[in-house]
């Protein structure tokens, strides 16, 4: 029992160390680009744009995290984003279904395809790599056939507002107060739980001290976003998805099952977990998140293109891996995946401001991805 507790504490320390290391790396990246771009990178306008860039990849990365933790992979999300976005645009412009039905149609397409690919992986025993590689081609071909390889323009102002509008500054501060109250409540509950189960003698004061950093982060985030135009609506959606993903993975039995299957699928099955149902559900969740990201992407550019989302799956996978998710399954956090998405977006944004050639950007991102996987393998040894 003592060995198990020591192992859990060691895992928590390692996870915390990796999180702080990633935050430190992000700070270094930001300072470097701010210096190289002549003090442009850290301006409120560019940081707002950076968060917009992060939102689509981040939403997909949250779902991709669950799939990878379960010991699988999904290479089709970029093509699925194009298909779901095209579905929303067609429902609005051709079928005239209105805003809500069009948005729901995009999400429904994502969920349906997620269930289908999850079924083939879990029940037909076809490797996820093959299933989703086929999906990468099939769903891209589907949207090209439906749209006749033409871009579908969207003029509906309510739909475009999903990707282009901002929350008023006062609304941002209201959200900040709510977030701070939630952080304090979680700190209080942590102390109560530790006292109840005899896990330590942590005081409320020490937990409050730990809460100061996230509280400061919330205040700084709201202040910077309001200094430009307010919090972008896509960023609010991203934060809601991230919170939902955090709740699932940390506070539900289903979340425990995901980690158990990724850690040791056979042991999970013998303990009574329905591995097939769980795997199918995680693919469906990723499909739903991809549908949401597709709506944001389409609304932001006010058009649905058959080429939308090309190679987006690689950005999502890279975000997860950089954030500490193991491609072997069983390990990873939503916070790490979101931070990885922010790092990827920061690299894209900074290199674009510096006018780096496309091939240079791809070389750098590819090198970072390989290095992150290499560090993961070294850590496992």
N, C-alpha and C positions, 0 to 999 in steps of 0.2 A: 504493500500500500504506500509506504514511504517512497519507494522508488518511482511509483506512478506519479505521486505528487511532485517529486523533484523533476521528473521528466516534463510534466505540464508547466511547471514554473520556468524551466529552461526554455521551452518552446515560446512562452510568453515574452521572456527576456529577448530571445532571438528575434521575434516578430517586432517588438518595440524598437530594437536596435536597427533593424532593416528599415522601419518606417522613418526613424530619425535620419538615417543615412540618405534615404530618398529625398526627404525634405531638404536636407543640406545640399544634395546634388541639384535640386530644382533651384534653390537660391543662387548657387554658383552659375547655373545656366542663365538665369534671369540677369544677374549682375554683368555677366560677360556680354550678353546681347545688348544690354542697356548701354554699356561702354562702347561697343562696336558700332551701334546704330546712332551715336550722337545723342544719347539721352531720349530716344523715342520709345524704346521698348516698354518701359515701365510707366508710360503716361496712361491716365485713365482710359482714354479712347482706345489705345492699343490693347490694354488689359481686358477691356470689355469685348473687343473683337476676338482676343485669345480665348476667352471663356465661351464665346459663341462657337469657335472652332472646336473646342473641347467637347461641347455638349453632345453632338451626334456620335462621335467615337466613344465617349464616356458611357452613354446609354447602352450601346451595343456591348461595350467591354464588361458591364455589370452582368449581362446575360451570358456572355462568353465565359466569364469567370466560373459560373455554375457548371457550364458544360465541361470545361477543362478540369475543374475540381473532381467531377464525376468520372474522369478518366477518358473523356472523349474530345472531339474537336469539331468545329463547324467552319468549313471553307466557303459556304454559300451566302453568307450574310450580305456581302456587297451586291450580288445579283438579286437577292431577295429584297434589299432596300430599293433597287430600281423598279422591281415588279410591284411592290407595295405602293411606292410613290406614284407610279404610273396608274395604278388602280384608283387611288384617291383623285388624281387629276382627271381621269376619264369619268369617274362618277360625278365630279363637279361640272365639267365642261360639256360632256356628251350626254350623259344620262340625266343631269340636272337634279341630283338627289339631295343637294344641300350640304351644309358643312358637317353636321354630326354624322349622318349616314356615310358620308365619304371618308371621314376619319376612321369610323368603326370598320368600314370595308377594308381599309389598308391594314388595320390591326388584325382583322379576321383572316386576311390572306397570310399574314405572318404566322399567326397561331396555327392555321390549318397546315401550312407547309412544315412548320416546326413539328407538329404532331406526326405528320407523314414521315419525315426524315427520322424522327425519334423511333417510330414504329419499325422502320426498316433496320435501324441500328439495334434496337433492343429485342425485337421479336423475330426478325428475319436473320439476325446474327450477321448482318453485313457490316464490315468495319465503318465507323463514322467517317473516316477519312475518304473512303470510296463513295459513300452515300452523298456526302456534302460536296465532294469534288464533282460528282455528276450534277448536283444541284447548281453548282456554280455555273455550269454550262447551260443547263436546262432552263433555269429561271431567267437568265439573261436572254436566251433565245426566245422565251415566251413573251417578254415585254417588247422585244424587237418585232415579233410577229404581230402582237396586239396593236402596237403603235405605228406599225409599218416603218420602223426605224426613224421616226420623226419625233422631234421634241414637242411636248404638249404644254402650251402656255396656260397659266392660271391667272385669272384677273380678279377672282373673288377677294374683296378686301378683308373679310373676316378670316378666310383661310390664310392669307398672306400674313395676317397679324400674328399667327402662331409662331412664325419664324422671324418676324421683323420688328415686333413691338417690344416695349419695355414696361416694367412695373414702375409706378410712380415712386419717387423717393420716400414719401411717407409710408407707403406700403412696405418698402424695404426695411425701414426701421421697425415697423410692427413685427415683421418676420424675425428681425434680429432679437427683439425682446422675447418672442416665443422660443427662439432657438436657445437663448441664454437660460431661460427658465427650464427648458428640457435638459440642458447640460447639468444644471444644478440639481435637478431631480434625479438624474441618473447617478450623479456622484453620491447623493444621499442614499439612494437605494443600494448602491454598491457597498457602502459602509454597513447598512442594516443587514444585508445578506451575509457579509463577512462575520458580523457579530453573531448572527443566528446560527450559522453553520460552523462557527469556531475556526475560521480559516485565517485568522490574524487579528491584530489589535490596531488596525488602521483607524486613525481618528478622522472625524469629519473635516477638521482643519486641513489635514494633509491632502485629503481628496479635493477640497476646494482649491488648494494650491495647484494641484494637477489640472484642475478645470480652467485655470487662468489662461493657459495657452490657447485652447480652442475658443474660449470666449473672446480673447483678443483677436483671434483669426476671424471670427464672425463679424466683429465691429469693423476691422480693417477692410474686410471684403465688402460690406455694405457701404462704407464710406467711399471706397474707390469706385464702385459701380455707380453710386449716386453722383459722384463728381463728374460723370460723363452724361448719362441719360437715364440711369436707373438700372435695375437688374433686368437683363434680357429674358424674355419669356422662355426661350429654349433652355436657358440655364436653370430657371426654376423647375422646369420639367425634368431636367437632368438630375437636379438635387432630390426631387421627389422619387425618381426611379432609384437613385443610389440609396436613399433611406429605406425604400421598400426592399431592395436587395439585401441591405445590411440586416434588416429585421428577419428576413427569411433565413439567411445563412447563420445568424447568431441566436435567434430566439424561437425557432420552431423545430419540431421533430423532423420535418421534411429536410431542413437544412442540415441537421446532424446526419441524416441518411446519405445526403450528397457526399459529405466528407468521408463517411464510412465506406461507401462504394468505391470512391477514388483511392482510398488508402488500401483496401483489401476487399475486392469484390466478392470473392468466395467466402470470406469470413462474414461479410455483411449478409450474404444470402443464407448462410447457415444460422445466423442469429435471427432470422425471420423477416428481413427486409425484402420487399418486392423490388429487386433491382431493376427489372424491366420497366415497371410503371414509373419509377423515379427518373430513370434515364429519359423516357419519353416525355415526362413533364418538364424536365430542364430544357429540352430542345424546344418545347412549346413556349416556355417562358422567354427564351432567347428570341423566338419568332415574334412574340408580342412586343418585346422591346425594340426589335428591328423595325416592326411596323410603326411604332411611335417615332423612332429616329427617321424613318422614311417621310413621315408627315412633316416633321421639322425641316428636313433637308429640302423637300419640295416647296414648302411654304417660304423658306428663306430665299431661294433663287427664283420663286414664282414660276416654276416650270418643272416638268418631269421629263428627264432625258433617259433614253435607253442605256446610256453609258454612265449613268449616275452610280456612285458607290464603287467604282472600279478599284480593286485592291484594298477596299476598306476593311475586309476581313483580316488582312495582314496587320493593319494598324491596331485593330481590336486585340488580336492575339499578342502583338508586341506590347501593348499597354498592360495586359494581364501579366505577361512574363516579366517585364521590367518592374511591375509592382509586387513581384515575389510569388506569383502563382507558378506552381510546378507543372510542367507539361506531362509529368508522370501521374498526375492526379493526387487528390487528397490534401492539398495545401494551397492556400491563397485567401485573400481578403478583399472585400468590396472596396475598402479604403485604398488598398494598394493598387487595385485595378484603376480606380478613378485618378489616383495620383500618377500612375503610369500614363493614362490618357492625357493628363495635363502636361507631362514631360514631353510626350510625342508631339502634342500641339504646339508647345513652346519651341521645340526644334524647328517645326515647319514654319511657324510664324517668324522666328528670328532669322532663319536662313532665307526666307522670302524677302524680309526687309533688307537683308544684305545682298540681295540679288544673286544668290548662289544658283548655279545651273541645276536643272532638274536631276541630271545624272549624279551630281555631287551630293544632293540631298538624299537620293536613294542609296548611294554608297554609305553615307554616314548612318542612316537609319538601319540599313541592313547589318552593318557592323555592330551597332548597339544591340540589336536583337540577338545576334549570335553570341555576343559577349554576355548578355543577360542569361541566356540558356546555359552557357558554359559555367557561369558562376553558380547557377542553380545545381548543376551536376556536381561541381566541386563541393558545394554545401552538403549535398546528400551523402557524399563519400565521407 
